[in-house]
Amino acid sequence: MNYFEKNHQSIKNWAEEDRPREKFVLKGRSSLSNAELLAILIRNGRASYSALDIAKDILSSVDHSLDDLATLSLAEFTKIDGIGEAKAITILSALELGRRRKGEKQKSKPQIKSSKAAFELMTPHLMDLMHEEFWIVVLSRANHVLRTIQISKGGVAGTVADPKLVFKLALQVEGACSLILVHNHPSGNIQPSQADIQLTKKMKKSGEFLDLPVLDHLIFSNHKYFSFADEGIL
């Protein structure tokens, strides 16, 4: 039997050591490819097309990027031949657990010493979003994270951040001494718009008046960010 013939027959007819679940048990999870792991979630295929074939089609549709896979919606998954709502929910649930795992380390209230640390702190909140959100990170005198607060949630093109609401919520946090502004650009373009620059100036001025300084404003995308402080324009 050649590879093509094996690849398109039911997985249950493969040699035991080639089946994703059995391979997981025999060789460990790290031995499985992304397609094999995804096939385990899919569980079964359709006529003459195995779960592994479907998994490979899904990964091919996102150029084999797990980051792009995580941005697919329930509706987009169910458009894929062989993926119904139940399978789509299973895959999305696994991806969401992966997202939440990244946030587990944040429970220790880390100290923010750089823009990169702020970016990593906010990754679990803003990663893979297809709409804009505006958050603040409230810090203690020693720059330990006291709280992260979502200020607003908008559409693909933007969201509104009211300075009055920002400082009202920040001042309610006991021990608040400074804050960092964070919002995402779903497009992946991290360059600030004129509106972003004007808002940052307004927030900075308000913070100085209230003795609650704005230390930075980050524009977030999945793999990179723009820091007003690092660029010297805060």
TORROMI-932064 format. One line per 2 residues: number of its first residue (from 0); their letters; for each residue x, y, z of C-alpha. Coordinates in pm, 1 decimal. Last residue first. Example, Ala and Ser with C-alpha at 12.3 -4.5 7.8 and 13.67 -1.06 7.14 Angstrom:
BEGIN
1	sa	1367.0,-106.0,714.0 ~ 1230.0,-450.0,780.0 .
REM end
This chain:
BEGIN
233	li	427.1,5993.5,2515.2 ~ 616.4,6032.8,2188.7 .
231	ge	953.4,5881.6,2282.4 ~ 913.8,5572.1,2064.5 .
229	da	959.9,5343.0,2363.4 ~ 695.9,5540.0,2556.8 .
227	fs	439.9,5531.7,2274.3 ~ 488.7,5155.7,2246.9 .
225	fy	384.0,4978.9,1926.3 ~ 325.7,4604.0,1939.6 .
223	kh	418.4,4278.7,1776.2 ~ 307.1,3918.2,1729.2 .
221	ns	-67.4,3911.4,1793.4 ~ -127.3,4285.1,1750.0 .
219	fi	-129.5,4547.7,2023.0 ~ -102.2,4925.3,2031.4 .
217	lh	54.8,5004.6,2365.4 ~ 16.6,5332.6,2554.9 .
215	dl	272.1,5404.4,2823.2 ~ 335.6,5541.3,3170.4 .
213	vp	8.0,5731.1,3213.9 ~ 44.7,5922.0,3538.2 .
211	ld	-207.2,5912.4,3824.0 ~ -150.0,6245.7,3996.4 .
209	lf	-499.5,6356.3,3884.1 ~ -370.0,6650.3,3674.5 .
207	eg	-82.0,6444.8,3534.0 ~ -321.4,6164.6,3444.0 .
205	sk	-555.6,6401.8,3262.4 ~ -267.8,6539.0,3053.5 .
203	km	-149.9,6188.1,2965.1 ~ -500.7,6078.3,2872.3 .
201	kk	-547.8,6377.5,2641.4 ~ -211.2,6319.7,2475.5 .
199	tl	-292.0,5950.2,2429.3 ~ -631.3,6032.4,2278.2 .
197	qi	-471.4,6269.4,2027.7 ~ -213.1,6011.4,1923.0 .
195	da	-470.7,5733.7,1884.1 ~ -698.0,5966.4,1681.0 .
193	qs	-407.3,6048.7,1451.6 ~ -365.4,5677.0,1397.1 .
191	pq	-93.0,5481.6,1571.0 ~ 112.1,5229.7,1366.9 .
189	in	43.6,4873.8,1479.9 ~ -108.6,4743.2,1157.6 .
187	gs	-220.2,4388.1,1241.5 ~ -570.5,4455.5,1108.2 .
185	ph	-718.9,4360.1,1445.7 ~ -556.4,4671.6,1600.7 .
183	nh	-547.1,4625.3,1976.9 ~ -569.8,4863.9,2270.0 .
181	vl	-356.9,4919.2,2576.5 ~ -318.2,5212.4,2814.8 .
179	il	-73.7,5179.4,3103.2 ~ -147.9,5308.7,3450.4 .
177	sc	1.7,5477.9,3752.1 ~ -24.8,5491.6,4130.9 .
175	ag	-327.3,5275.2,4214.5 ~ -308.4,5155.1,4576.3 .
173	ev	-672.8,5053.9,4596.0 ~ -834.9,5044.2,4253.1 .
171	ql	-1124.0,5291.2,4236.6 ~ -890.1,5552.7,4088.7 .
169	al	-842.3,5337.3,3777.9 ~ -1216.8,5303.9,3720.5 .
167	kf	-1281.2,5678.9,3736.9 ~ -964.1,5744.6,3540.6 .
165	vl	-1070.1,5537.4,3240.0 ~ -1436.8,5642.7,3262.6 .
163	kp	-1349.8,6012.1,3240.5 ~ -1095.3,5944.9,2964.6 .
161	da	-1368.6,5784.0,2748.3 ~ -1221.8,5510.9,2526.4 .
159	vt	-1424.8,5434.3,2214.5 ~ -1359.8,5138.2,1985.9 .
157	ga	-1233.2,5098.2,1633.1 ~ -1258.1,4964.7,1279.2 .
155	vg	-1316.3,4595.1,1348.5 ~ -1586.9,4665.6,1602.2 .
153	gk	-1591.3,4783.0,1959.5 ~ -1521.5,4681.3,2315.4 .
151	si	-1456.4,4929.3,2593.5 ~ -1274.5,4987.4,2920.0 .
149	qi	-1150.3,4638.3,2999.2 ~ -962.0,4649.5,3328.2 .
147	tr	-633.9,4487.1,3428.8 ~ -566.6,4506.7,3801.5 .
145	lv	-298.4,4564.8,4061.1 ~ 1.2,4489.8,3841.5 .
143	hn	323.6,4567.6,4025.2 ~ 486.2,4891.7,3910.9 .
141	ar	655.7,4962.2,4246.5 ~ 407.2,5243.9,4318.3 .
139	sl	124.5,5008.9,4220.5 ~ -0.2,4962.2,3864.9 .
137	vv	-334.1,4968.4,3684.2 ~ -328.0,4814.1,3336.9 .
135	iw	-590.4,4970.6,3112.7 ~ -786.6,4811.4,2833.5 .
133	fe	-939.6,4912.1,2498.9 ~ -1084.3,4645.6,2270.2 .
131	eh	-1095.6,4628.1,1892.6 ~ -1255.3,4341.9,1698.8 .
129	ml	-1116.9,4025.7,1537.5 ~ -943.1,3911.4,1855.7 .
127	dm	-667.6,3652.0,1818.6 ~ -466.6,3770.9,2123.1 .
125	lh	-618.4,4053.8,2326.3 ~ -676.2,3918.5,2676.3 .
123	pt	-418.1,3639.2,2684.7 ~ -157.5,3876.7,2530.6 .
121	ml	-208.8,4153.5,2786.4 ~ 66.9,4051.7,3026.5 .
119	ef	305.4,3973.4,2740.6 ~ 259.1,4325.3,2599.5 .
117	aa	309.8,4481.6,2942.5 ~ 632.2,4283.4,2988.3 .
115	ks	747.0,4393.3,2641.7 ~ 679.0,4757.7,2730.7 .
113	sk	922.8,4721.6,3016.5 ~ 951.3,4683.4,3394.0 .
111	iq	599.8,4564.3,3474.3 ~ 602.8,4370.7,3799.1 .
109	pk	391.4,4059.4,3794.7 ~ 67.1,4012.5,3989.6 .
107	sk	106.4,3637.6,4064.1 ~ -212.7,3551.2,3874.5 .
105	qk	-51.5,3643.0,3541.1 ~ 107.0,3300.1,3504.7 .
103	eg	-230.1,3146.8,3420.6 ~ -292.4,3379.0,3126.7 .
101	kr	-111.8,3170.6,2867.9 ~ -322.1,2874.4,2974.3 .
99	rr	-631.4,3073.8,2882.2 ~ -530.9,3088.1,2515.4 .
97	gl	-457.6,2716.5,2502.9 ~ -794.7,2644.0,2664.1 .
95	el	-953.5,2862.0,2393.7 ~ -788.1,2655.3,2119.5 .
93	as	-924.2,2334.2,2270.1 ~ -1273.3,2487.1,2293.1 .
91	li	-1252.1,2602.7,1931.6 ~ -1168.5,2248.8,1817.1 .
89	ti	-1454.5,2090.8,2013.9 ~ -1697.9,2363.8,1904.3 .
87	ak	-1610.1,2299.7,1539.2 ~ -1659.0,1926.8,1584.9 .
85	ae	-2006.6,1979.4,1734.0 ~ -2104.3,2239.5,1470.9 .
83	gi	-2017.1,2019.9,1176.2 ~ -1678.7,1981.8,1011.0 .
81	gd	-1659.0,1735.5,719.0 ~ -1649.2,1999.9,447.6 .
79	ik	-1536.1,2327.0,603.9 ~ -1817.6,2583.8,627.2 .
77	tf	-1867.3,2482.4,990.7 ~ -1525.1,2620.9,1080.4 .
75	ea	-1602.4,2964.0,936.0 ~ -1931.4,2987.1,1127.3 .
73	ls	-1761.7,2894.3,1455.7 ~ -1506.2,3166.3,1394.4 .
71	lt	-1148.6,3126.5,1277.8 ~ -894.3,3336.0,1471.3 .
69	al	-729.6,3035.3,1639.5 ~ -640.1,2885.0,1301.3 .
67	dd	-452.2,3204.1,1216.7 ~ -230.5,3159.1,1523.5 .
65	ls	-194.3,2788.8,1446.2 ~ -52.4,2880.4,1104.6 .
63	hd	-49.2,2590.3,854.9 ~ -127.8,2827.1,563.2 .
61	vs	-471.7,2889.8,715.9 ~ -658.7,2679.1,457.1 .
59	sl	-376.0,2421.1,464.0 ~ -440.2,2363.7,833.1 .
57	id	-807.0,2289.0,767.9 ~ -731.2,2062.8,472.1 .
55	ka	-474.6,1870.6,678.2 ~ -728.5,1818.8,955.6 .
53	id	-984.7,1693.6,702.4 ~ -735.3,1440.6,567.1 .
51	la	-648.8,1335.5,923.9 ~ -1016.1,1280.4,1003.6 .
49	sy	-1023.1,1042.1,708.2 ~ -1179.5,1090.4,365.9 .
47	sa	-1323.6,789.3,179.4 ~ -1674.1,882.8,308.2 .
45	rg	-1643.8,1127.8,597.7 ~ -1399.0,1169.5,880.2 .
43	nr	-1392.4,1076.1,1245.3 ~ -1240.7,1206.7,1569.2 .
41	il	-1211.8,1580.2,1479.6 ~ -1022.2,1640.3,1804.7 .
39	ia	-784.7,1351.1,1735.8 ~ -743.7,1480.3,1379.1 .
37	ll	-622.2,1814.4,1517.5 ~ -342.4,1639.4,1702.1 .
35	ea	-253.7,1447.2,1386.2 ~ -253.1,1763.8,1175.1 .
33	ns	-28.2,1944.3,1423.6 ~ 214.9,1652.7,1402.3 .
31	ls	231.6,1395.5,1679.5 ~ 554.7,1292.6,1853.4 .
29	sr	512.8,1558.6,2124.2 ~ 198.9,1382.0,2246.0 .
27	gk	379.1,1065.3,2352.4 ~ 518.2,768.1,2158.4 .
25	lv	288.0,475.2,2235.4 ~ -15.2,656.2,2375.4 .
23	fk	-12.8,946.0,2127.8 ~ 66.8,704.2,1844.4 .
21	er	-241.5,506.1,1943.0 ~ -454.2,818.3,1925.8 .
19	pr	-300.1,940.1,1597.6 ~ -313.7,601.9,1417.9 .
17	de	20.7,508.0,1264.7 ~ 129.9,269.0,1544.0 .
15	ea	-194.5,73.9,1502.4 ~ -142.4,9.9,1130.8 .
13	wn	-414.3,195.4,945.1 ~ -766.7,57.4,900.4 .
11	ki	-909.1,264.5,1187.0 ~ -777.8,576.6,1011.7 .
9	sq	-1023.8,521.3,727.0 ~ -857.9,526.4,386.7 .
7	hn	-725.8,835.4,215.7 ~ -377.2,849.9,364.4 .
5	ke	-315.2,478.2,323.9 ~ -377.5,491.9,-51.8 .
3	fy	-162.0,800.8,-91.6 ~ 117.9,650.0,116.7 .
1	nm	145.1,337.5,-93.8 ~ 0.0,0.0,0.0 .
REM end
